[in-house]
Amino acid sequence: MDNKKKNRIDPAEESPDLYIAKLGYFGAALATIGDGIAAVAAGMAVQQLEKTSREENRAQTDLIKQVEQMQKQIDQLTYKLDKLDRKSR
């Protein structure tokens, strides 16, 4: 039982340099974990922006198709109106 107590190192007995080195190591580990989390978050943001961009492109393509279809309908109606106008003269 006395051996266990003797093998333990009391933090108050550690040298300041060793304590500072351990704190530095712990800080570096936390920073690395933080960088990893930041990288994952950035990747998720890129994926979301790509998805949003694709959806906007699809919506814009759909709108262009609708406008083109409407233009065709307008052209057809204009042609029919011109035809009716000619007949009425």
Long-range contacts (C-beta under 8 A, 24 or more apart in sequence): none
